[in-house]
């Protein structure tokens, strides 16, 4: 793996000069490598990590366990690709264990997410069952700890 990638994963807004210094490369080499990584599809995009408790927009996030019947000549891939195309789906992963896919869905309300599951996802041919888990609070997102506001600490309870 290119030594620039871990630096970009940690801080995609790092300057070329900072990346060059941290990787012991010239700025021209860093720029060239980033351009090649983007051009070859290794780097697919850059995103900001938002603290959901600090932004005005409320969203409901759910993790859905999906059991599938694999398709002939496609296994789980064709179904996973179809599920991934829904705009509500933020992530879709083939898993080992008790279920086949883990699907991360976002919606404006609990009702909207439930509607997606009951009307779109569970009605697809090949979907055997689903189990939906709603995110209550985020503590860490994409490797970044979401800091809690410095408010009054709870007093310890004495027996």
Secondary structure, DSSP 8 states (H G I E B T S, - for coil): --HHHHHHHH-TT--HHHHHHHHT--HHHHHHHHHHHHHTTSS--------TTTSS---EEEEEEEEE--BTTTBTHHHHHHHHTSTTEEEEEE-SSS-SEEEEEEESSHHHHHHIIIIIITTSTTEEEEEEEE----SEETTEE--------------
